Amino acid sequence: MNAKVIVVTSGKGGVGKTTTTANIGAALAKLGEKVAVIDVDVGLRNLDVVMGLESRVVFDLVDVLEGKCRMNQALIRDKRVENLFLLPASQTRDKDALDPEVFKGVVRDLIETEGFDRILIDSPAGIESGFRTAAAPAEGALVVVNPEVSSVRDADRIIGLLEAQQVNEIRLVINRLRPKMVASGNMLSEADILDILGVKPIGIVPEDEGIIVSTNVGEPAVLGKTKAGEAFMATARRLKGEDVPYPKFEEDKGFLAALRRLFGGA
């Protein structure tokens, strides 16, 4: 993706959007980019916890937007990964405190003045004002989707809204894929999701208990050795333009495969 400002979003909550933001941000920083991850989920604020930086939060995004502090006072530098920074959300305000135009100016300053190579914006789930604010400065989007019918349906709605906001580069991150269930025909495959949404995946992340552990200890999985961490690192490499092969899963032989053959699918 050529986009420097990328919103990470989803149609529904609980699909792994914040985990995806933290891991891809850390992975891009490990690959040499100067990266800022911004939590726009005002009122909840989970990105700092997932990254293990909650104890260092003094100022937040709303403080910056309202001019109560300077940008460098609110940005938290990750001590484990050089050139990775967090701009946390506020826990005490609501999404109405965010002005999309002011937020666009803050993001522009991060690129033009602070010299960041990439900005990842962790969007609130859903299609309300928080989403519109998060997407306002975005040039590209990562839509996180689980291989479930409800998640895919909601992602389709989000993709339409992103296109309406002229977000030009949209890619999928298929999260929590279970290869054995795909193989048995009991879970949507990456091909099924591509057929439904018409958007190319840039990352396929398998279900991995290691993610639960990494989230609980506040350490992105890409800093350790897990299957999900490897998948997120591969996703970051593709974002940078590297030709990284996608994982090969066994051909599914169940009901979904029969349907695809019946209707002329692959």
Stockholm file with secondary structure:
# STOCKHOLM 1.0

chainA/1-266         MNAKVIVVTSGKGGVGKTTTTANIGAALAKLGEKVAVIDVDVGLRNLDVVMGLESRVVFDLVDVLEGKCRMNQALIRDKRVENLFLLPASQTRDKDALDPEVFKGVVRDLIETEGFDRILIDSPAGIESGFRTAAAPAEGALVVVNPEVSSVRDADRIIGLLEAQQVNEIRLVINRLRPKMVASGNMLSEADILDILGVKPIGIVPEDEGIIVSTNVGEPAVLGKTKAGEAFMATARRLKGEDVPYPKFEEDKGFLAALRRLFGGA
#=GR chainA/1-266 SS CCCSEEEEECSSSSSSHHHHHHHHHHHHHHTTCCEEEEECCTTTCCHHHHTTCGGGCCSCHHHHHTTSSCHHHHCEECSSSTTEEEECCCSSSCGGGCCHHHHHHHHHHHHHTSCCSEEEEECCSSSSHHHHHHHTTCSEEEEEECSSHHHHHHHHHHHHHHHHTTCCEEEEEEEEECHHHHHTTSSCCHHHHHHHHCCCEEEEEECCHHHHHHHHHTCCGGGSCCHHHHHHHHHHHHHTTCCCCCCCCCCCCSHHHHHHHHTTCC
#=GC SS_cons         CCCSEEEEECSSSSSSHHHHHHHHHHHHHHTTCCEEEEECCTTTCCHHHHTTCGGGCCSCHHHHHTTSSCHHHHCEECSSSTTEEEECCCSSSCGGGCCHHHHHHHHHHHHHTSCCSEEEEECCSSSSHHHHHHHTTCSEEEEEECSSHHHHHHHHHHHHHHHHTTCCEEEEEEEEECHHHHHTTSSCCHHHHHHHHCCCEEEEEECCHHHHHHHHHTCCGGGSCCHHHHHHHHHHHHHTTCCCCCCCCCCCCSHHHHHHHHTTCC
//
